[in-house]
Amino acid sequence: MSMAPYKAVTLTHVRYQKGDQLGHFLAWISLIPVFISLGGFVSHFIFRRELQGMFFAIGLIISQFINEVIKDFFQQARPETCALLEMCDSHGWPSSHSQYMFFFAVYFTLLTYKGIGLWDTQNKFAVNFLPWCLALLTMYSRVYLGYHSVAQVFAGSALGVFLGGLWFWVVNSVLICYFPAIEESAFGRYFYIKDTSHIPNVLKFEYDNARAARNKMNAKSN
């Protein structure tokens, strides 16, 4: 009995030419969307549960869903190197990795310049330098490793920029008025969902409140 062919999960299936140190480095760069999703947003929900971060993650999920719809509609093939990478059974336009990272970079930048985040910083350029570098490296890695053509990664990055900006506007101009209701809902109270958009320096706010609570507890014990 013949067995059905195996198919890799495209988000985590990364190959590079043996002995190519740059390719090895860029293969790890290609996995950054996985690290952000699992290490970043899952940890965020477990430990922080802030609405801005949660809607950030929801936007990325919607963006990736749109990417799959577009790929299935246009069905543009990957470069000829897809045979070596065992990726010819999936479509290449637009690049989902590039779209993910540029959505992330745009949304993160807009959050920073709007003053929404864990810390209050005057040097916003330095804070936003890393996500844009990672986005550009991810885009380059997909071409270097042979998973996408130049046109496919530019299409993904452009779509990511557009969707990231659009979703930021939707969240912070339309949906933000519902944040208090979500906080006060049964779901919000059960899972301790909160909105800290109005706090310019969340880390300092939590630090000061934690110290005050400890001092108050020590005073009571004495």
Backbone hydrogen bonds, N-H to C=O, Kabsch-Sander energy under -0.5 kcal/mol:
donor,donor_aa,acceptor,acceptor_aa,energy
10,T,8,A,-0.7
12,T,9,V,-1.2
13,H,9,V,-1.5
14,V,12,T,-1.1
20,D,17,Q,-2.2
21,Q,19,G,-1.0
24,H,20,D,-2.2
25,F,21,Q,-2.3
26,L,22,L,-2.7
27,A,23,G,-1.9
28,W,24,H,-1.5
29,I,25,F,-1.8
30,S,26,L,-2.0
31,L,27,A,-0.5
31,L,28,W,-1.1
32,I,29,I,-1.9
34,V,31,L,-0.7
35,F,31,L,-2.0
36,I,32,I,-2.9
37,S,33,P,-2.2
38,L,34,V,-2.8
39,G,34,V,-0.5
39,G,35,F,-1.5
40,G,35,F,-1.1
40,G,36,I,-0.7
41,F,36,I,-2.2
42,V,37,S,-1.3
43,S,38,L,-0.5
44,H,40,G,-2.2
45,F,41,F,-2.2
46,I,42,V,-2.1
47,F,43,S,-2.7
48,R,44,H,-2.8
49,R,44,H,-2.5
51,L,194,K,-2.7
54,M,50,E,-2.1
55,F,51,L,-2.8
56,F,52,Q,-1.7
57,A,53,G,-2.1
58,I,54,M,-2.2
59,G,55,F,-2.1
60,L,56,F,-1.7
61,I,57,A,-2.1
62,I,58,I,-2.5
63,S,59,G,-2.5
64,Q,60,L,-2.2
65,F,61,I,-2.0
66,I,62,I,-2.5
67,N,63,S,-2.0
68,E,64,Q,-2.0
69,V,65,F,-2.0
70,I,66,I,-2.4
71,K,67,N,-2.5
72,D,68,E,-2.4
73,F,69,V,-1.6
74,F,70,I,-2.7
75,Q,71,K,-2.8
82,C,79,P,-2.1
83,A,80,E,-1.5
84,L,81,T,-0.6
85,L,81,T,-1.4
86,E,82,C,-0.7
86,E,83,A,-0.6
87,M,82,C,-2.5
88,C,82,C,-0.6
90,S,87,M,-1.7
92,G,76,Q,-3.1
93,W,76,Q,-0.6
95,S,152,Q,-2.2
99,Q,95,S,-2.0
100,Y,96,S,-2.6
101,M,97,H,-2.3
102,F,98,S,-2.3
103,F,99,Q,-2.1
104,F,100,Y,-2.4
105,A,101,M,-2.5
106,V,102,F,-2.3
107,Y,103,F,-2.5
108,F,104,F,-2.6
109,T,105,A,-2.1
110,L,106,V,-2.5
111,L,107,Y,-2.3
112,T,108,F,-2.2
113,Y,109,T,-2.6
114,K,110,L,-1.5
115,G,111,L,-0.5
115,G,112,T,-1.0
116,I,111,L,-2.8
117,G,115,G,-0.6
121,T,119,W,-0.6
124,K,122,Q,-1.4
127,V,123,N,-1.3
128,N,124,K,-2.0
129,F,125,F,-0.8
130,L,126,A,-0.6
132,W,128,N,-1.3
133,C,129,F,-2.0
134,L,130,L,-2.6
135,A,131,P,-2.0
136,L,132,W,-2.3
137,L,133,C,-2.5
138,T,134,L,-2.3
139,M,135,A,-2.2
140,Y,136,L,-2.4
141,S,137,L,-2.7
142,R,138,T,-1.8
143,V,139,M,-1.0
144,Y,140,Y,-2.9
145,L,141,S,-2.6
146,G,143,V,-0.9
147,Y,142,R,-1.5
148,H,142,R,-1.9
153,V,149,S,-1.8
154,F,150,V,-2.1
155,A,151,A,-2.0
156,G,152,Q,-1.9
157,S,153,V,-2.5
158,A,154,F,-2.4
159,L,155,A,-2.3
160,G,156,G,-2.3
161,V,157,S,-2.3
162,F,158,A,-2.3
163,L,159,L,-2.9
164,G,160,G,-2.5
165,G,161,V,-2.2
166,L,162,F,-2.4
167,W,163,L,-2.9
168,F,164,G,-1.9
169,W,165,G,-1.9
170,V,166,L,-2.3
171,V,167,W,-2.7
172,N,168,F,-2.7
173,S,169,W,-1.5
174,V,169,W,-0.5
174,V,170,V,-1.7
175,L,170,V,-2.6
176,I,171,V,-1.5
177,C,174,V,-0.5
178,Y,175,L,-2.1
179,F,176,I,-1.3
182,I,178,Y,-2.1
183,E,179,F,-2.5
184,E,180,P,-2.1
185,S,181,A,-0.8
185,S,182,I,-0.6
188,G,182,I,-0.6
189,R,185,S,-2.6
190,Y,186,A,-2.2
191,F,187,F,-2.3
192,Y,188,G,-0.6
193,I,188,G,-2.3
194,K,49,R,-2.2
199,I,196,T,-1.7
202,V,117,G,-0.8
203,L,118,L,-3.3
205,F,201,N,-2.3
206,E,202,V,-2.8
207,Y,203,L,-2.4
208,D,204,K,-2.9
209,N,205,F,-2.1
210,A,206,E,-2.3
211,R,207,Y,-2.2
212,A,208,D,-2.4
213,A,209,N,-2.3
214,R,210,A,-2.0
215,N,211,R,-2.7
216,K,212,A,-2.2
217,M,213,A,-2.0
218,N,214,R,-2.5
219,A,215,N,-2.2
220,K,216,K,-1.8
221,S,217,M,-1.9
222,N,218,N,-1.6
